[in-house]
Amino acid sequence: MIPIFSWVLCLSKSLEELERELVETEPIIERKKGKKIPAIILGYLFWLFSYVIIYIYLNPGAYGNVSDLIDIILTCLIQVPALGYPIIKPLLAGDYYTTAMLALVPIIGGFVAGLVARDTSDGILVGALIWIIGACISVGVSLYSIGSFSSDVLLGLVDELAGNSLFLDPLLLSILGALGGFIRRPR
């Protein structure tokens, strides 16, 4: 019985030595973590402000003075997560210029977020989170402007948001976030 025990001990020693050699020779690849919080903030700001600029460009009579700008920003805060239907409607009507202008909004926001995130999977995640945060801000601003809060009003706002979005916005934000992350990924 003693020779078997010594054979197992000898075998385990050589396995430990082999494992130690493998660990020493194996290259350690550290994945640099992406910057998710700055990517979310910058992606959301680019998403919002690109829509403000395009909204003013497509509605030239809407901006007259600084107080109009505040109303436009509040309107854009409410409308920016629900651009799916406004993108599809002019496309079906043959107004490709308006479609292209409105489609630039999630493209810019998602691409910037992906560039800052520096990874494909982080870009997808950040793009989806930008839309979720934008939807929450939209519902919050809508509830504040309505002035009353009830479950019926909340469900109506969420239903309208989902219906107008057609989930095209989170899809574009995520796809372009992944593309931006792919371009800027560490090599």
C-alpha positions as CSV (number, residue, x, y, z in Angstrom):
1,M,0.0,0.0,0.0
2,I,2.9,2.4,0.7
3,P,4.3,2.1,-2.9
4,I,0.9,3.1,-4.4
5,F,0.6,6.1,-2.1
6,S,4.1,7.2,-3.0
7,W,3.3,6.7,-6.7
8,V,0.1,8.9,-6.3
9,L,2.2,11.5,-4.4
10,C,4.8,11.5,-7.1
11,L,2.1,11.8,-9.8
12,S,0.4,14.7,-8.0
13,K,3.8,16.4,-7.7
14,S,4.4,16.2,-11.4
15,L,0.9,17.4,-12.1
16,E,1.4,20.4,-9.9
17,E,4.7,21.2,-11.5
18,L,3.1,20.8,-14.9
19,E,0.3,23.1,-13.9
20,R,2.8,25.7,-12.6
21,E,4.7,25.6,-15.9
22,L,1.5,26.1,-17.9
23,V,0.5,29.0,-15.8
24,E,3.9,30.6,-16.1
25,T,4.0,30.2,-19.9
26,E,0.4,31.0,-20.6
27,P,0.0,34.6,-21.7
28,I,-2.3,36.6,-19.5
29,I,-4.8,38.6,-21.5
30,E,-6.4,41.3,-19.6
31,R,-9.5,42.8,-21.2
32,K,-9.6,46.5,-20.7
33,K,-12.9,47.4,-19.4
34,G,-15.0,49.8,-21.4
35,K,-16.3,53.0,-20.1
36,K,-20.0,52.3,-19.7
37,I,-21.1,55.3,-17.6
38,P,-19.4,58.0,-19.8
39,A,-20.6,56.1,-22.9
40,I,-24.2,56.2,-21.7
41,I,-24.0,59.9,-20.8
42,L,-22.3,61.0,-24.0
43,G,-24.4,58.7,-26.1
44,Y,-27.6,60.1,-24.6
45,L,-26.5,63.7,-24.9
46,F,-25.5,63.3,-28.6
47,W,-28.8,61.4,-29.2
48,L,-30.8,64.2,-27.6
49,F,-28.9,67.2,-29.0
50,S,-28.8,65.8,-32.5
51,Y,-32.6,65.4,-32.3
52,V,-32.9,69.0,-31.1
53,I,-30.8,70.3,-34.0
54,I,-32.7,68.1,-36.6
55,Y,-36.1,69.2,-35.0
56,I,-35.2,72.8,-35.4
57,Y,-34.0,72.2,-38.9
58,L,-37.2,70.3,-40.0
59,N,-39.5,72.8,-38.2
60,P,-37.9,76.3,-38.9
61,G,-40.8,78.2,-37.5
62,A,-40.6,76.5,-34.1
63,Y,-37.5,78.4,-32.9
64,G,-37.9,82.2,-32.4
65,N,-36.2,83.0,-29.1
66,V,-34.5,81.4,-26.1
67,S,-37.8,80.5,-24.4
68,D,-38.8,78.6,-27.5
69,L,-35.6,76.6,-27.2
70,I,-36.5,75.4,-23.7
71,D,-39.9,74.3,-25.1
72,I,-38.2,72.5,-28.0
73,I,-35.8,70.7,-25.6
74,L,-38.7,69.6,-23.5
75,T,-40.5,68.4,-26.6
76,C,-37.4,66.5,-27.7
77,L,-37.0,64.9,-24.3
78,I,-40.4,63.5,-24.7
79,Q,-40.2,62.5,-28.4
80,V,-36.6,61.2,-28.8
81,P,-37.1,57.6,-27.6
82,A,-40.1,57.2,-29.9
83,L,-38.7,58.0,-33.3
84,G,-39.5,54.6,-34.9
85,Y,-42.9,55.7,-36.3
86,P,-41.7,59.1,-37.4
87,I,-38.8,57.4,-39.2
88,I,-41.0,54.8,-40.9
89,K,-44.0,57.1,-41.8
90,P,-42.1,59.4,-44.2
91,L,-40.2,56.4,-45.6
92,L,-43.5,54.8,-46.7
93,A,-44.7,58.2,-48.1
94,G,-41.5,58.5,-50.2
95,D,-40.0,61.4,-48.2
96,Y,-36.5,59.9,-48.0
97,Y,-34.9,63.2,-46.9
98,T,-36.9,63.4,-43.7
99,T,-36.4,59.7,-43.1
100,A,-32.6,60.1,-43.4
101,M,-32.5,63.2,-41.2
102,L,-34.5,61.4,-38.4
103,A,-32.6,58.2,-38.8
104,L,-29.4,60.1,-38.1
105,V,-30.5,60.7,-34.5
106,P,-30.1,57.1,-33.2
107,I,-27.2,56.5,-35.6
108,I,-25.2,59.4,-34.1
109,G,-26.1,58.5,-30.5
110,G,-25.4,54.8,-30.8
111,F,-22.1,55.3,-32.7
112,V,-20.8,57.8,-30.2
113,A,-21.7,55.6,-27.3
114,G,-20.0,52.6,-29.0
115,L,-16.8,54.6,-29.6
116,V,-16.7,55.6,-26.0
117,A,-17.5,52.1,-24.7
118,R,-14.6,50.6,-26.8
119,D,-16.1,47.1,-27.0
120,T,-18.7,45.5,-29.2
121,S,-20.7,43.9,-26.4
122,D,-20.4,47.0,-24.2
123,G,-21.7,49.1,-27.2
124,I,-24.8,46.9,-27.5
125,L,-25.4,47.2,-23.8
126,V,-24.9,50.9,-23.7
127,G,-27.1,51.4,-26.7
128,A,-30.0,49.6,-25.1
129,L,-29.4,51.4,-21.8
130,I,-29.5,54.7,-23.5
131,W,-32.9,54.0,-24.9
132,I,-34.2,52.7,-21.5
133,I,-32.9,55.8,-19.7
134,G,-34.4,58.0,-22.5
135,A,-37.7,56.3,-22.2
136,C,-37.8,56.8,-18.4
137,I,-36.9,60.5,-18.8
138,S,-39.6,60.8,-21.5
139,V,-42.2,59.3,-19.3
140,G,-41.1,61.4,-16.3
141,V,-41.2,64.7,-18.3
142,S,-44.6,63.7,-19.8
143,L,-46.0,63.0,-16.3
144,Y,-44.6,66.3,-15.0
145,S,-46.1,68.2,-17.9
146,I,-49.5,66.5,-17.5
147,G,-49.5,67.3,-13.8
148,S,-51.3,64.2,-12.6
149,F,-50.1,60.8,-11.8
150,S,-52.2,57.6,-12.0
151,S,-51.6,54.1,-13.2
152,D,-53.9,54.7,-16.2
153,V,-51.9,57.8,-17.3
154,L,-48.6,55.9,-16.8
155,L,-49.7,52.9,-18.8
156,G,-51.1,55.1,-21.5
157,L,-47.7,56.9,-21.8
158,V,-45.8,53.7,-21.9
159,D,-48.1,52.2,-24.5
160,E,-47.8,55.3,-26.6
161,L,-44.0,55.3,-26.3
162,A,-43.8,51.6,-27.3
163,G,-46.3,52.1,-30.1
164,N,-44.4,55.1,-31.6
165,S,-41.0,53.6,-31.0
166,L,-41.6,50.4,-32.8
167,F,-38.4,49.4,-31.0
168,L,-36.5,50.7,-34.0
169,D,-34.6,53.2,-31.8
170,P,-33.1,50.7,-29.4
171,L,-32.3,48.4,-32.3
172,L,-30.4,51.2,-34.1
173,L,-28.8,52.4,-30.9
174,S,-27.6,48.9,-30.1
175,I,-26.4,48.0,-33.6
176,L,-24.5,51.3,-34.1
177,G,-23.2,51.0,-30.5
178,A,-21.8,47.6,-31.4
179,L,-20.3,49.1,-34.6
180,G,-18.7,52.0,-32.8
181,G,-17.3,49.6,-30.1
182,F,-16.0,47.3,-32.8
183,I,-14.1,50.1,-34.5
184,R,-12.5,51.3,-31.2
185,R,-11.9,47.9,-29.5
186,P,-8.5,47.3,-28.1
187,R,-6.4,45.1,-30.3
